[in-house]
Structure formats: C-alpha cells, structure tokens
Amino acid sequence: MGRWMGVELRVHAFFPLLAFLFLGISASHGWGRGMALFLVLVVAVIVRETARLLVAAWLGLRLRAVLLLPICGLFAYANPESQENSNRGGGQFAMALAGPLANWATALVMAAAALGASSSINLFQTPLITSGDLLRSMIWMQVFMGLLHLLPAYPLDFGRLLRGSFARKHGLALAGRSAAGLGQALSLAIMLGGIFLRSPWLIIAGFFIMIGAQIEDQGVFFQSVVDTVRMREVMLTDFATLSPSDTLADALVRCVHSLQEDFPVARGAQLVGIVSRQRIVDALRNDGNGYIQSIMSRAFQIARPEDTLGTTIRRLTAGHGMGLIPVTEGGRVVGIVSVQNLMSSMSLLAEQRRLEREESEN
C-alpha cells in the first residue's frame, strides 16, 4: 500500500479476499450491506493499529513495515534496539494495551452517540454483529476486537505480553517458538468452537490467529539464521571484478557475460570502489566512453567472513543505495554478498535449519 511517514504498509492477501466471505454471510441482506460489514471490520483494525502506531512513535520505536491482518497488525522494526524496546518493561504493556483500549473507547463513544440520537435503539439485540443492523455491528465489532486480544495467543496483544515475559527468562528464539505453538493450538480450538457453535466469526478469528502464529514461526527461523550464519557460508566466491582503469565499453562487455548487478572495483588487491551495471550503461549513453574510476562509488560498506548475516543485512539497508557488499580478508576481496543472493540464501538456510531442528527433536 506504499509508504506512510516512512513506514511500509502491507495488507495480507487474505484480508481483501475476506470481503467475499462477508458477502456470502450477508447474502440475505444484499451485497451492499455485506461489503459495508466488511468495512466495519476494516475500521476496527485501523482504530487499534492507529493507536499502536501512536504509542510506538511516543516510545521512539522506529518501524520499517506494518502487515495488516483482519485481527491485528504485525510490526517489523527498523533496528534491533526498537525491537528490544518494544518487548521491554512499560513499553511492552503500553503497546499491548493501546489496541484494546482504543477499540473499547471507540465503542463507548459510538454507543453514547447512538443512544443519544435515539433511545429506541437496542444495542443488546442478537445477533450482535450482523449486516442487518450496521450501527449495532460497528459498536460490537470494536468491543469484540478488544476482547479478542485478551486471549494468550500470539500475535494477539496478551500473547505478546506472555512471549515478552517468557523471552526475558528463556531467550527470544525459544519464546517465539513457544508463542507460535500456543497460538496455533488456541486458534485450532477457537475454530472448532466456531464450528460447534455455528459462529462464522469465531472461525474467521481462529483462522487468522493461526496465520499470524505461522508468520511468527517463520520469523523465528529467519531470526535464527541471521543471528548465527556467517558470511563465509553465504558469500559468492565466483565473481567478477573491474579495475578503475577499465574503459566503460570494456566493462559493458564484462557485464554481458556476468549475472552480477554490481561489481567491486579493485586496484591490484586493494578495493577502491563499487560500480553498478546500470551506472555503466547510463554513463555510456549520456557521456560516451570513459573510465570506471570516473563513475565508481567510493562510499561503500564492507564485511568480514566472520560477520553474521544480520550485521551484513543492516549494512546493506543502511548503505548508499548499493546492492552489494564486498567481503574482505586481509585487505583482499574474497567474496561478495548481494541482495539477490541473500534473498535466496535466507530462505534456503531457514529451511535447512528447520530440518535440522526437526531431526534433532526426533
């Protein structure tokens, strides 16, 4: 959905698809009211996540992205400090309470306005949430959204508190796996309860709690990868370099025969710069032939073979627009790490670690 105040806003694919389920549930009242009921849910999510974003800004937490689910939003933090502060002390409780309190306050204001406008409105008539009465549904959707997050299942707010408390004693990785497992178990129980009670709302809630728990489980595996994998395990050792004295035309020929998007520029064994394929092409088009040293970037990050993957990822994201980090040892380039090879390596390494953990447990 683009960037809002520097934060990427993403919507899980199942969220808009949920609109079709609302149309089916509300078929007896028409598709228009079914879509309106879906928007009631969207408003409830926006209310709670706006409150959480305001609290995050008040606490000084830096966010990179927010993924919206129909029951909550999952925050991705821009740096490890913000991640740690969100799970620490009063900040943790503030983040957990912000959503439910915002939903309940909104419900209270809406109920007061509705009763003030007409005393004949029955807010407790069942079903509480229905496309047949959108005003009553708006109020109770806010109430239930807040109550839902009292369940001890991640990624719900009370589940976040339990995970944070467990993490302080046993570490974040074990806490994340435990929270994800508990969340999946509770989501299954909620869905079974929804089937037994014939409540589509419980089934929907349980389904998306399971989705959120699975996302958390994947995040734990990726975190275990970035914290333990060293650059020597994922760096590319078969790569091409350019010399500052190479002409742009000669460099373009090298580009044609290489899959690299970015190239280290070395004078002998000394790394002196980095240049991208696109920069070479643009310079040839605009200025004609020249030398690599005139267009190479002299501001770049480097990594060492013993650096962790997480350290290198932070260098890439905080770099100067380059998609490559040379890995040097003793002043000599021994490998490169690019955004392209990290994207594939991280998923493969996460799967490898998952298999290793399953084998050790068996």
N, C-alpha and C positions, 0 to 999 in steps of 0.2 A: 504493500500500500504506500510505498515511498518513505521518505524520512521526515519526521516531525520533530523539530527542535533538536536535530542531530541524532535522533533515535529511529532505527528502522522499525516500522510497524508491519508485522506479518499476520496473516489470518490463516489458520489451519484449514486445509481443503475441506474437511468435514463440516466446517461452520456454515458456509453458504449452502452446501448440499442439504443441511438440516432444514432449510426452508421448505423443501419438497415434502419432508416428513410432516411438517406443520400443516401443509396444505391437505395432506391425507387425513390427519387427525381432525381437522376443522372442515371436512368436506360438507357436513350438513349445514354449515353456516356460510358457505361460499369461499372462493379462493381469496377474495379481498380481505376478509377477516382472518383467514389463515395466515396471510402474509403480514397482516397487522400484528398478530400474536407473535410471530417470529421477531418482528421489530421490537416488541415488548421485551423479549429476551435479550436482544442486542443492547437495548438501553440499560438493562440491569447490569450487563457485563461492562459497558462503558462507564457507568457510575462507579463501580467498585475499582476498576483499573485506573480511572482518573484519580481517585482518592489515593491509591497506592503510588501512582507516579508523583503526586504532590508530596507525599511523605518521603519518597526516595529523594526528591530534589531537596527537601528540607534537611535530610540527613547527609546530604552531599554525596550521594551514591551516583556514580556515572554508569549510565545504561548504554549498551550497544544495540540491543534489539528487544522487541516485545512480540511474543507469539500469542495471539488471541485464540482461545478455545471457548466453546459455549458455556463453560463453567468458571473460567478464570483466564488470567494471562500469565505466561511464563516469561520471566525476565532473564535476559542474557547481559551480564555486566561487562563493562569495557575494560576492567582491570581486576587483578586478584584482590586488591585492597577493598574495592567496593563489594566484591563477593563475600569477603570475610566479614565486613562491617554489617552486611545485611543479615548475617546469621549470629550476631553478637549482641548480647545484653538488651538494652531498651530499644535499640533499633529493630531488633528481631520482633519484639512484641508490637511495636508501632506499625511495622509493615503487615503483621498478621491481623491486627485489629482494624486497620484502616478500611479494608474492603467491607466486612460485615457491618461496621458502624455506619459507613456511607449508605449502604443499602437500606438499613433499618431507618436511618434518619430521613432518607428519601421517601420511604413507605409511610412514615409518620406524617410528613408534610402533605403528601398526596391524599392520605386518608382524611386529614383535617380539612383540606380544601374540598374534598368530595362531600363530606358530611356537612360542611358549612354551606355548600351550594344547594344541597337537597337532603333533608332529614329522612326522606323515604328510602334512601339507598341502603340496602342490606349487604354489608361487607362480608358477612359470615355465611352467606348462602352457598351451598355446594352445587357444582364443583367450584372450588375457589379460583382456579385458573382455567378459563375457557374462552374460546373465540366469541362465544355468545355475549359475554359481558367484558369488554376490553378494559373498562375503568377498574373493575374489581381485580382483573388479571394483572394490571400494571402494579397495583399495590402488593398483591400477594407474590408476584414474581420477585419483587425486591426483597420481601420477607424471607422467602424460601432460599433465595440466593445467599443471603446472610447465614441462615440456619445450616445450609449445606456445608459451609466452610467450618462448622464446628466438629465435623467428623474427622477422626485422626488418620486421614488417608492423604498421602501426597498425591497431587500438588495442592490440595486444599490447605487453607490457612493453618488450621490446627495441626495438620500433618506436617507443615513446615516447622512449626514450633517443636514438635516431637523429634523431627530429624535434626534440628539445630541442637537440642539438648543431648541427643544421642551422639552427635558428632563431637561435642566437646569432650566426651569420655572415651570414645572409641575410634575417632577419626572420620573424616568426611566420606571416604570411599565406602566403608562398612555401613555408615549411617545412610548413605544414598541407596545402597542395595537393599537395606532393611526397609527403608521408607517405600521404595518401589514395590517390594514384595508385599508389604502390608496394604499398600494402595490397590494393588491388583486383586488381593484376596477380598478386601472390602467392596471393591467395585463389582466383583462377581456376586457377592452376597446381595448387594443393592439391586443388581439386575434380576436375580432370582426372586427377590422380594417384589420387584415391579411386575414380574410375570405372574406371581401368586396373587397379588392384589389387583392385577389388571390395571396397573398405573403406567402409562407411557412415559410420564415424567421421571419416575424412578429408573426406568430402563435407560432413558437418554442420559440421566446423570451418571449412572453406573458405567455406561459405555465410555463417556468422556473422561471419567476418573481413570479408567483403565488406559486410555490413550495417553493421558498426562503422565501416569506412572511409567508407561513404556518409554516415553520421551526421556524421563528422568533416568531410567535404567540405561538407556543408550548414552546419556550424558556422563554417567559414572564411568562407563567403559572408555569413552573418549578421554575423560579426565585422567584415567589411569594410564592411558597411552601417552598423553602429552607430558605427564609428570615423570615417566620412567624411561621412555625411549630416547636414545642418544642420536645425535646427528649422524654418526658413523653408520647407524643402522638404516637410515632412510636417504642419505645424500646420494646424488647421482655421481658416479665416478667416471662415466663415459660422457665427456662433454667437450665442447669446442671453446677455445679462447681466441681473442683477437689481440692484435698489437696496436699501440697508439699510432704507429707509422703506417698501418694498413690504409689503403685508399677505400673510400666508400663503395666504389664499384667492386673491388676485390672482396670486401666484407659482404656485399649483397650476394656474391656467388657462394660464399660460405653459408649464408642464411638459407639459400635454396636447398642445400644438401644437409640441413640440420633441422631438427624439430624444436630447437630452443627458441624461446621468445626473447630472452635476454642473454647477453654474453659478458663474461668477465674480460676486462682489458688488462693485459699484463705486459710489463716491460722486463723481459727475462723471467726471473722467478718472482718479481715484485708486482703485486696487484696495485694498479693505479686508477682503475675506474670500472664503470659498468655502462653498457650501451644496449638499447633495445632494438629489436628488428624494425619496429615501426619508426623509431627515431632515424635509423639509417635511410629508410625509404623516403621519409618526409624531407630529410636534408638533400637527398639526391634530386627530388622533384623541385624543391624550392631554390636551392643554391648550386646545384650541379655537383660534380665530383670534388672531393676534398679528402681530409684525413680524419680518422677515427678520433684522434686526440682533440679535435675541434668541437666534437658533439658529445663526447662521453660525459657521463655524470661522475664527478669526483666526490660527491657526497653519497656514501653508501654504508650499509651495515655489513658486518662480517660475523661468522660463527666459528666455533671451535668444534672438533669432532666429539668432545665430551659434553657439549652443551645439550640441554634437554630440548625436546620438541616444543614444549610450552614457551621456553625462552626465545626460541627462534621465531615462533608464531607472533609473539609480541613485538619482536624486532621488525618483522615483515609488516605488521599492521601499523607500526609507528614510524615506518621508513619514509622515504622520499618519493613515493609513487612507483618504486621499483618492485617487480615481481620476483626478484631473485636475491638470494644471499649466498655469497661465496663462503665455503668452509675452508679455513686456512690452518695450517700446522707448520710452525717454524717459518712463518712468512711466505709459505708456498701454498698455492691453491690446490687442495686435494679433492675437492668435491663442490658441488653446488646444490642448493635447495631452492626449488621454485614453487610458486603457488600451485602450479599444475601437478607436480609430483607429490606435494603434501596432501592435496585433496584425495588422491587415490591411495596414498600410503596410509593415511589415518584410518580410512575405513577398513583396509586390509589388516592393519595391525590391531584394530579394535576387535575384528572377527577372530584373529589369531589368539588374542588374549582371552576372549570369551571361551574358545575351545579349550585353551589350556586350563582355565578355571574349572570348566565342566569336567575335564579329565581328572583334575586333582580332587574334586569333590566325589567322584565316583571311585 
